[in-house]
Amino acid sequence: MTCGTGLRFIIDLEKGKPTCQIGKILQVLQALGLKLQIAVPGLNATQGDK
């Protein structure tokens, strides 16, 4: 497959399998042109690393 994972992994990911590997998930997101963003509660983008 385009993202370097097998069909079984894609099926498990779509079903929400909790043990899917994050590295493979990131590969799938990249292949789909998506980006994962993590937000820290109470910290907005303008505060940065203060």
N, C-alpha and C positions, 0 to 999 in steps of 0.2 A: 504494500500500500504506500501511498505518497508520503505518509508521515513516519514510516519506518516501524510500524506496529502491525500486529496481526489482527485479523478479523475478530477473533475471540476477545482481544483486549478492548476493541471498539464496542463490542456488545456489552461487555462488563462495565465499561465506562458509562455507556448510555443508561444502563440499569442502576447506576449509582453504587457499584460495588465499593465498599469502604477501603479495601486493601489495594486499589489501583495505585501504581507507582507514579509519584509526582513528576518525575523526569519524563515519562512517557506521556503523561497528561499535557505537559508543556509542549512536547513535540506535536501532539494533535492540535493544540491551540495555534501553534505557529503555522502549521500546514493549512489551517482554516483562515489564517490572516487575523487571528484574535490575539489580544494581549491580556494577561492577568495582572490586575492591580490590587495591591493590598493597602487598605487604609487603617491607620491607627485611630481608634476612637478618641475624640477630643483634640486631635491634631489636624489642622487644615493644611492645605498645600502651600499656603503663603508663609507658614511658620518655619518650614524646613528643619534644619538640624540645630536649632537654637538650644 
